[in-house]
Amino acid sequence: MNLVYTVKIRDLRHLRHHISTAVRKITPAMLWRVFRCTKERWQLCFDMEGNHVELRLISLLYGFVSD
């Protein structure tokens, strides 16, 4: 769900309040998923020896050879 444009921000105080409210909604499970996915991306980058991960994934999905 996109929360960026759900409320028209009136001023800086309102923006700070809106950000604080959104941060309080972050759960430990959400953080765990972020860290797990980040670790997986780092591992993939390491396995690809620093090559472009996205291009390699596309080539694996569609059978292209990017080497």
Secondary structure, 3 states (H helix, E strand, C coil): CCCCCCCCCCCHHHHHHHHHHHHHCCCHHHHHHHHHHHHHHHHHHHHCCCCCHHHHHHHHHHCCCCC
